[in-house]
Amino acid sequence: MEAREAIRARGGDLLVVMPIPAARAEAWRRGHGARDVLVAGDADRDLYRALGVGRGSARALLLDPASWRDGIREAARLRPAWKARGDDGFQLGADVLLGPDGDVRLLHRATSAADRVPVEELLARL
C-alpha cells in the first residue's frame, strides 16, 4: 500500500509544501513519481512563514550525503535541480500530516532536501 493510501485509510492526509508556483509543484510531483503525495506550491512563502520553515545553508547542503545523492540522481536524468526545486535552492521543505478532522498531527521542518519522515512514524501519529 502506498504511503498516502495508508494515511488516507486512517482518515489523514500528507501535504508537502514547496516554495514554487502551484504549476511547478504539480510538475515536480509528476516528474518525481510522487503519486501518493499532495504537494502545495507556496511561491510567495506565506505558508512557509506561518509554519516557521527555514532556509538551509551552503555548508549544510555540501555536508549532506542525501542531498548529493538526490542531486546526482537528478543530473543523471538530465533534470537540473533549479528547475525542480524553485528559485531558492536553500529554502527547506515541510511535511504536514493532517488528521481526520484536518488538524495538524505532525509538522516536520526538513533539515535538508532529502529529509523526510518515515511512513511508519506518520501512521503512528494518526
C-alpha positions as CSV (number, residue, x, y, z in Angstrom):
1,M,0.0,0.0,0.0
2,E,1.4,3.4,-0.9
3,A,2.1,5.9,1.8
4,R,-0.8,8.3,1.0
5,E,-3.3,5.4,0.7
6,A,-2.3,4.1,4.1
7,I,-2.5,7.6,5.6
8,R,-5.9,8.2,4.0
9,A,-7.2,4.8,5.2
10,R,-6.7,6.1,8.7
11,G,-8.5,9.4,7.8
12,G,-5.5,11.6,7.4
13,D,-3.6,13.2,4.6
14,L,0.0,14.3,3.9
15,L,0.9,17.7,2.5
16,V,4.3,18.6,1.2
17,V,4.9,22.4,0.9
18,M,7.3,23.7,-1.7
19,P,8.5,27.3,-2.4
20,I,7.4,27.3,-6.0
21,P,4.3,28.2,-8.1
22,A,1.5,25.7,-8.0
23,A,2.0,24.6,-11.6
24,R,5.7,23.8,-10.9
25,A,4.8,22.0,-7.7
26,E,2.5,19.7,-9.8
27,A,5.1,19.2,-12.4
28,W,7.6,18.3,-9.6
29,R,5.1,15.8,-8.2
30,R,4.5,14.1,-11.6
31,G,8.2,14.2,-12.5
32,H,9.3,12.6,-9.3
33,G,6.7,9.9,-9.4
34,A,5.1,11.1,-6.2
35,R,1.6,9.9,-6.9
36,D,0.9,9.3,-3.2
37,V,1.8,12.9,-2.1
38,L,-0.2,16.0,-2.1
39,V,2.1,18.9,-3.0
40,A,1.3,22.6,-2.5
41,G,3.2,25.4,-4.2
42,D,3.9,28.4,-2.0
43,A,5.6,30.8,-4.3
44,D,5.1,33.8,-2.0
45,R,6.2,31.7,1.0
46,D,3.2,32.8,3.1
47,L,2.6,29.3,4.4
48,Y,6.4,28.9,5.0
49,R,6.4,31.9,7.2
50,A,3.3,30.8,9.0
51,L,4.8,27.3,9.7
52,G,8.2,28.7,10.6
53,V,10.0,26.8,7.8
54,G,13.6,28.0,7.4
55,R,16.4,28.0,4.9
56,G,19.4,25.8,4.7
57,S,22.9,26.8,4.2
58,A,25.6,26.0,1.6
59,R,27.6,24.3,4.3
60,A,24.7,22.0,5.3
61,L,23.9,21.2,1.7
62,L,27.5,20.3,0.9
63,L,27.8,18.1,4.0
64,D,24.5,16.2,3.5
65,P,25.1,12.9,1.6
66,A,21.4,12.6,0.8
67,S,21.4,15.9,-1.0
68,W,24.4,14.8,-3.0
69,R,22.7,11.5,-3.9
70,D,19.5,13.3,-4.9
71,G,21.5,15.9,-7.0
72,I,23.4,13.2,-8.8
73,R,20.1,11.3,-9.5
74,E,18.5,14.4,-10.9
75,A,21.6,15.2,-13.0
76,A,21.7,11.6,-14.4
77,R,18.1,12.2,-15.5
78,L,19.1,15.5,-17.1
79,R,16.8,17.4,-14.8
80,P,18.6,20.4,-13.2
81,A,17.7,20.9,-9.6
82,W,16.9,24.6,-10.0
83,K,14.1,23.6,-12.5
84,A,12.5,21.2,-10.0
85,R,13.1,22.9,-6.7
86,G,12.4,26.6,-7.4
87,D,14.4,29.7,-7.4
88,D,15.7,29.4,-3.8
89,G,17.8,26.3,-3.6
90,F,18.4,26.8,0.1
91,Q,14.7,27.0,1.1
92,L,13.9,23.9,3.0
93,G,10.7,21.9,2.8
94,A,8.0,21.0,5.2
95,D,5.8,17.9,5.6
96,V,2.5,18.4,7.2
97,L,0.4,15.4,8.4
98,L,-3.2,16.2,8.7
99,G,-5.5,14.2,10.9
100,P,-9.1,13.1,10.2
101,D,-10.5,16.4,11.4
102,G,-8.0,18.5,9.4
103,D,-5.9,19.1,12.5
104,V,-2.1,19.2,12.1
105,R,-0.8,15.9,13.6
106,L,2.8,16.5,12.6
107,L,4.8,19.4,11.2
108,H,8.2,18.3,10.1
109,R,10.5,21.1,9.1
110,A,13.2,19.5,6.8
111,T,16.9,19.9,7.7
112,S,17.9,19.0,4.1
113,A,16.3,18.5,0.7
114,A,16.2,14.7,1.4
115,D,14.9,14.9,5.0
116,R,11.5,13.1,5.1
117,V,9.5,11.4,7.8
118,P,9.3,7.6,7.6
119,V,5.8,6.3,6.7
120,E,5.7,4.2,9.9
121,E,6.1,7.4,12.0
122,L,3.4,9.2,10.1
123,L,1.0,6.3,10.6
124,A,1.8,6.2,14.3
125,R,0.7,9.8,14.6
126,L,-2.8,9.3,13.3
